[in-house]
Amino acid sequence: MAEQAIGQEAREYELVYIIQPEMDESGILSLNERVAQMIGNHSGEVLTTEMWGRRTLAYPIKRNFEGHYVMQRFTMLPDGTEEIERFLRLNEDVIRYLMFRRSA
Amino acid sequence: MTEQINPTPEEETAAETPVEQSAEPAAEQPAEQAEQQSAAQEERAAAPAPKPSVSLVDRSSSRDDYDQDDEDEDDEYEDDYDEEDEDESGTRYVSGPSDYVQRERGGRGRRIGSDVRIEEIDYKNVPLLSRFLDRRGRILSRRKTKVAAKVQRRIVTEIKRARHLALLPYTADQTRIVRKRR
Protein backbone atom coordinates (compact mmCIF):
# COMPACT_ATOMS: atom_id res chain seq x y z
CA MET A 1 0.00 0.00 0.00
CA ALA A 2 2.75 2.37 0.96
CA GLU A 3 4.67 1.52 -2.18
CA GLN A 4 1.74 2.43 -4.36
CA ALA A 5 1.41 5.82 -2.77
CA ILE A 6 5.11 6.52 -3.26
CA GLY A 7 4.99 5.29 -6.83
CA GLN A 8 2.58 8.03 -7.84
CA GLU A 9 4.69 10.95 -6.81
CA ALA A 10 7.24 12.57 -9.08
CA ARG A 11 10.67 13.04 -7.51
CA GLU A 12 13.64 15.10 -8.40
CA TYR A 13 16.73 13.26 -9.56
CA GLU A 14 20.24 14.11 -10.52
CA LEU A 15 22.02 12.06 -13.14
CA VAL A 16 25.63 12.21 -14.29
CA TYR A 17 27.11 9.99 -16.92
CA ILE A 18 30.55 9.78 -18.45
CA ILE A 19 30.80 9.05 -22.14
CA GLN A 20 33.91 7.53 -23.65
CA PRO A 21 36.33 10.19 -24.96
CA GLU A 22 36.21 9.33 -28.66
CA MET A 23 32.54 10.27 -28.89
CA ASP A 24 31.81 13.38 -30.94
CA GLU A 25 29.44 16.15 -29.99
CA SER A 26 26.50 14.94 -32.09
CA GLY A 27 26.76 11.49 -30.54
CA ILE A 28 26.61 12.98 -27.06
CA LEU A 29 23.62 15.10 -27.96
CA SER A 30 21.71 12.16 -29.40
CA LEU A 31 22.45 10.20 -26.25
CA ASN A 32 21.15 13.08 -24.14
CA GLU A 33 18.08 13.09 -26.34
CA ARG A 34 17.40 9.42 -25.71
CA VAL A 35 17.71 9.88 -21.95
CA ALA A 36 15.39 12.88 -22.08
CA GLN A 37 12.89 10.79 -24.03
CA MET A 38 12.90 8.09 -21.39
CA ILE A 39 12.40 10.70 -18.71
CA GLY A 40 9.45 12.03 -20.69
CA ASN A 41 7.96 8.52 -20.95
CA HIS A 42 7.65 8.42 -17.19
CA SER A 43 5.88 11.77 -17.00
CA GLY A 44 9.10 13.50 -16.06
CA GLU A 45 10.66 16.75 -17.10
CA VAL A 46 14.30 17.71 -17.59
CA LEU A 47 15.13 20.75 -15.47
CA THR A 48 18.73 21.40 -16.45
CA THR A 49 21.34 19.76 -18.64
CA GLU A 50 24.96 20.64 -18.06
CA MET A 51 27.77 19.50 -20.30
CA TRP A 52 31.00 19.60 -18.35
CA GLY A 53 32.94 18.72 -21.46
CA ARG A 54 35.94 16.45 -21.76
CA ARG A 55 37.59 16.00 -18.39
CA THR A 56 40.56 14.00 -17.20
CA LEU A 57 39.46 11.12 -15.01
CA ALA A 58 41.00 10.77 -11.56
CA TYR A 59 41.69 7.14 -12.42
CA PRO A 60 41.33 5.10 -15.61
CA ILE A 61 37.94 3.56 -16.32
CA LYS A 62 37.89 0.79 -18.92
CA ARG A 63 41.28 1.98 -20.13
CA ASN A 64 39.99 5.49 -20.74
CA PHE A 65 41.82 8.39 -19.18
CA GLU A 66 39.33 11.04 -20.17
CA GLY A 67 35.61 11.26 -20.59
CA HIS A 68 32.76 13.56 -21.54
CA TYR A 69 30.70 14.44 -18.50
CA VAL A 70 27.00 15.21 -18.77
CA MET A 71 24.84 16.20 -15.81
CA GLN A 72 21.07 16.35 -15.85
CA ARG A 73 18.55 17.26 -13.23
CA PHE A 74 14.98 16.17 -13.78
CA THR A 75 11.73 15.18 -12.15
CA MET A 76 10.29 11.77 -12.82
CA LEU A 77 8.12 9.04 -11.37
CA PRO A 78 10.28 6.58 -9.42
CA ASP A 79 9.55 3.62 -11.69
CA GLY A 80 11.46 5.28 -14.51
CA THR A 81 14.83 4.85 -12.84
CA GLU A 82 14.98 1.21 -13.76
CA GLU A 83 14.70 1.84 -17.47
CA ILE A 84 17.25 4.64 -17.46
CA GLU A 85 19.71 2.63 -15.43
CA ARG A 86 19.39 -0.36 -17.73
CA PHE A 87 19.96 1.86 -20.75
CA LEU A 88 23.06 3.46 -19.28
CA ARG A 89 24.43 0.18 -18.03
CA LEU A 90 24.10 -1.56 -21.39
CA ASN A 91 25.27 1.33 -23.53
CA GLU A 92 28.94 0.79 -24.26
CA ASP A 93 29.64 4.46 -24.86
CA VAL A 94 28.69 5.24 -21.25
CA ILE A 95 31.66 4.27 -19.11
CA ARG A 96 30.21 5.39 -15.78
CA TYR A 97 26.95 6.83 -14.48
CA LEU A 98 25.46 8.00 -11.23
CA MET A 99 21.80 8.66 -10.55
CA PHE A 100 20.40 9.69 -7.22
CA ARG A 101 17.45 11.45 -5.65
CA ARG A 102 17.73 15.17 -4.93
CA SER A 103 14.37 15.78 -3.28
CA ALA A 104 13.80 14.66 0.27
CA MET B 1 93.33 27.74 43.05
CA THR B 2 91.88 27.54 39.55
CA GLU B 3 91.98 31.27 39.13
CA GLN B 4 95.68 31.27 39.58
CA ILE B 5 96.30 28.46 37.09
CA ASN B 6 94.25 29.85 34.30
CA PRO B 7 93.44 33.43 35.14
CA THR B 8 92.14 35.20 32.03
CA PRO B 9 89.17 33.09 30.78
CA GLU B 10 87.87 32.51 34.30
CA GLU B 11 87.99 36.16 35.12
CA GLU B 12 86.13 37.14 31.97
CA THR B 13 83.28 34.73 32.49
CA ALA B 14 83.12 35.50 36.15
CA ALA B 15 82.95 39.19 35.37
CA GLU B 16 80.31 38.90 32.65
CA THR B 17 77.81 36.44 34.01
CA PRO B 18 76.77 38.32 37.11
CA VAL B 19 76.14 41.46 35.08
CA GLU B 20 73.91 39.64 32.60
CA GLN B 21 71.92 37.91 35.26
CA SER B 22 71.32 40.97 37.32
CA ALA B 23 70.65 43.58 34.66
CA GLU B 24 69.12 42.02 31.58
CA PRO B 25 66.52 39.60 32.93
CA ALA B 26 65.20 42.15 35.34
CA ALA B 27 64.77 44.83 32.69
CA GLU B 28 63.96 43.13 29.39
CA GLN B 29 62.45 39.77 30.01
CA PRO B 30 59.15 40.76 31.56
CA ALA B 31 58.37 43.01 28.63
CA GLU B 32 59.26 40.30 26.15
CA GLN B 33 57.16 37.77 27.89
CA ALA B 34 54.16 40.00 27.89
CA GLU B 35 54.49 40.68 24.18
CA GLN B 36 54.95 37.10 23.30
CA GLN B 37 52.03 35.99 25.35
CA SER B 38 49.64 38.33 23.66
CA ALA B 39 51.09 37.48 20.28
CA ALA B 40 50.66 33.80 20.97
CA GLN B 41 47.06 34.30 21.95
CA GLU B 42 46.31 36.16 18.75
CA GLU B 43 47.98 33.66 16.54
CA ARG B 44 46.46 30.61 18.10
CA ALA B 45 43.58 30.72 15.65
CA ALA B 46 45.60 31.02 12.44
CA ALA B 47 49.36 30.61 12.27
CA PRO B 48 51.90 28.57 14.21
CA ALA B 49 53.50 30.47 17.05
CA PRO B 50 56.99 31.88 16.52
CA LYS B 51 59.46 29.28 17.71
CA PRO B 52 61.79 31.30 19.96
CA SER B 53 58.97 32.46 22.20
CA VAL B 54 57.65 29.02 23.01
CA SER B 55 60.06 28.09 25.74
CA LEU B 56 59.51 31.34 27.61
CA VAL B 57 55.75 31.17 27.37
CA ASP B 58 55.72 27.59 28.52
CA ARG B 59 57.22 28.52 31.83
CA SER B 60 55.19 31.63 32.41
CA SER B 61 51.59 30.48 31.95
CA SER B 62 50.03 27.07 32.13
CA ARG B 63 47.05 27.59 29.83
CA ASP B 64 49.09 28.83 26.87
CA ASP B 65 51.49 26.10 27.65
CA TYR B 66 48.97 23.49 26.58
CA ASP B 67 48.23 25.08 23.23
CA GLN B 68 51.83 25.67 22.37
CA ASP B 69 52.71 22.07 23.05
CA ASP B 70 49.91 21.03 20.78
CA GLU B 71 51.25 23.08 17.90
CA ASP B 72 54.76 21.84 18.37
CA GLU B 73 53.56 18.31 17.97
CA ASP B 74 51.81 19.15 14.75
CA ASP B 75 54.93 20.64 13.24
CA GLU B 76 57.03 17.66 14.10
CA TYR B 77 54.62 15.18 12.69
CA GLU B 78 54.12 17.07 9.48
CA ASP B 79 57.84 17.03 8.89
CA ASP B 80 57.83 13.30 9.45
CA TYR B 81 55.06 12.93 6.98
CA ASP B 82 56.91 14.78 4.23
CA GLU B 83 59.80 12.42 4.50
CA GLU B 84 57.50 9.50 4.47
CA ASP B 85 55.81 10.65 1.31
CA GLU B 86 59.09 10.85 -0.53
CA ASP B 87 59.91 7.31 0.47
CA GLU B 88 56.58 6.21 -0.81
CA SER B 89 57.48 7.03 -4.41
CA GLY B 90 59.77 4.02 -4.22
CA THR B 91 58.14 0.87 -2.98
CA ARG B 92 58.38 1.20 0.78
CA TYR B 93 55.34 1.97 2.83
CA VAL B 94 56.38 3.56 6.08
CA SER B 95 53.78 3.35 8.77
CA GLY B 96 54.21 6.68 10.46
CA PRO B 97 52.23 8.55 13.08
CA SER B 98 49.37 8.98 10.65
CA ASP B 99 46.94 9.89 13.40
CA TYR B 100 48.46 13.31 13.72
CA VAL B 101 49.41 13.83 10.14
CA GLN B 102 47.09 16.32 8.52
CA ARG B 103 45.92 18.18 11.57
CA GLU B 104 45.57 21.81 10.81
CA ARG B 105 47.48 24.22 12.96
CA GLY B 106 45.64 26.51 15.31
CA GLY B 107 43.70 26.24 18.49
CA ARG B 108 41.57 23.40 19.70
CA GLY B 109 38.23 22.98 18.03
CA ARG B 110 38.69 25.05 14.91
CA ARG B 111 40.18 22.91 12.21
CA ILE B 112 39.84 22.06 8.55
CA GLY B 113 36.11 22.26 8.14
CA SER B 114 35.19 25.10 10.44
CA ASP B 115 33.87 27.34 7.67
CA VAL B 116 31.96 24.73 5.68
CA ARG B 117 28.26 25.23 5.12
CA ILE B 118 26.29 22.06 4.62
CA GLU B 119 24.60 23.26 1.42
CA GLU B 120 27.88 23.63 -0.40
CA ILE B 121 28.99 20.09 0.32
CA ASP B 122 28.39 18.49 -3.04
CA TYR B 123 30.11 15.84 -5.13
CA LYS B 124 30.67 18.51 -7.79
CA ASN B 125 32.57 20.74 -5.35
CA VAL B 126 35.88 18.96 -5.79
CA PRO B 127 38.16 21.65 -4.29
CA LEU B 128 36.14 21.63 -1.07
CA LEU B 129 35.97 17.85 -0.78
CA SER B 130 39.67 17.38 -1.43
CA ARG B 131 40.37 19.32 1.77
CA PHE B 132 38.95 16.32 3.60
CA LEU B 133 41.35 13.86 2.01
CA ASP B 134 44.87 13.09 3.10
CA ARG B 135 47.69 12.75 0.63
CA ARG B 136 46.88 9.17 -0.11
CA GLY B 137 43.33 10.12 -0.96
CA ARG B 138 41.84 8.71 2.20
CA ILE B 139 38.95 10.46 3.89
CA LEU B 140 40.04 12.18 7.08
CA SER B 141 38.41 10.92 10.23
CA ARG B 142 36.15 13.13 12.25
CA ARG B 143 38.77 13.21 14.95
CA LYS B 144 40.93 15.15 12.54
CA THR B 145 38.34 17.24 10.72
CA LYS B 146 36.51 18.28 13.90
CA VAL B 147 33.29 18.97 12.02
CA ALA B 148 29.80 18.17 13.23
CA ALA B 149 28.62 14.61 12.72
CA LYS B 150 25.97 15.77 10.30
CA VAL B 151 28.53 17.59 8.19
CA GLN B 152 30.94 14.67 8.26
CA ARG B 153 28.27 12.25 7.07
CA ARG B 154 27.44 14.55 4.21
CA ILE B 155 31.09 14.94 3.28
CA VAL B 156 31.64 11.20 3.26
CA THR B 157 28.72 10.43 0.96
CA GLU B 158 29.63 13.23 -1.41
CA ILE B 159 33.26 12.14 -1.56
CA LYS B 160 32.12 8.64 -2.38
CA ARG B 161 29.91 9.95 -5.17
CA ALA B 162 32.78 11.98 -6.55
CA ARG B 163 35.02 8.93 -6.44
CA HIS B 164 32.54 6.86 -8.36
CA LEU B 165 32.50 9.50 -11.09
CA ALA B 166 36.31 9.69 -11.18
CA LEU B 167 36.27 13.29 -9.96
CA LEU B 168 38.34 12.16 -6.99
CA PRO B 169 40.67 9.18 -6.74
CA TYR B 170 40.08 6.19 -4.51
CA THR B 171 43.82 6.10 -3.80
CA ALA B 172 46.47 8.65 -4.63
CA ASP B 173 48.49 6.36 -6.86
CA GLN B 174 45.54 6.03 -9.24
CA THR B 175 45.98 9.68 -10.06
CA ARG B 176 49.69 9.15 -10.60
CA ILE B 177 48.92 6.58 -13.28
CA VAL B 178 46.68 8.99 -15.14
CA ARG B 179 49.24 11.79 -14.93
CA LYS B 180 51.94 9.54 -16.30
CA ARG B 181 49.91 8.67 -19.35
CA ARG B 182 49.21 12.22 -20.37
Chai-1 contact restraints between the chains, C-beta under 6 A:
chainA,res_idxA,chainB,res_idxB,connection_type,confidence,min_distance_angstrom,max_distance_angstrom,comment,restraint_id
A,V16,B,L165,contact,1.0,0.0,6.0,A-B,restraint_1
A,L57,B,A166,contact,1.0,0.0,6.0,A-B,restraint_2
A,A58,B,A166,contact,1.0,0.0,6.0,A-B,restraint_3
A,A58,B,L168,contact,1.0,0.0,6.0,A-B,restraint_4
A,A58,B,P169,contact,1.0,0.0,6.0,A-B,restraint_5
A,A58,B,T175,contact,1.0,0.0,6.0,A-B,restraint_6
A,Y59,B,A166,contact,1.0,0.0,6.0,A-B,restraint_7
A,Y59,B,P169,contact,1.0,0.0,6.0,A-B,restraint_8
A,Y59,B,Q174,contact,1.0,0.0,6.0,A-B,restraint_9
A,I61,B,A166,contact,1.0,0.0,6.0,A-B,restraint_10
A,F65,B,V178,contact,1.0,0.0,6.0,A-B,restraint_11
A,F65,B,R181,contact,1.0,0.0,6.0,A-B,restraint_12
A,L98,B,H164,contact,1.0,0.0,6.0,A-B,restraint_13
A,L98,B,L165,contact,1.0,0.0,6.0,A-B,restraint_14
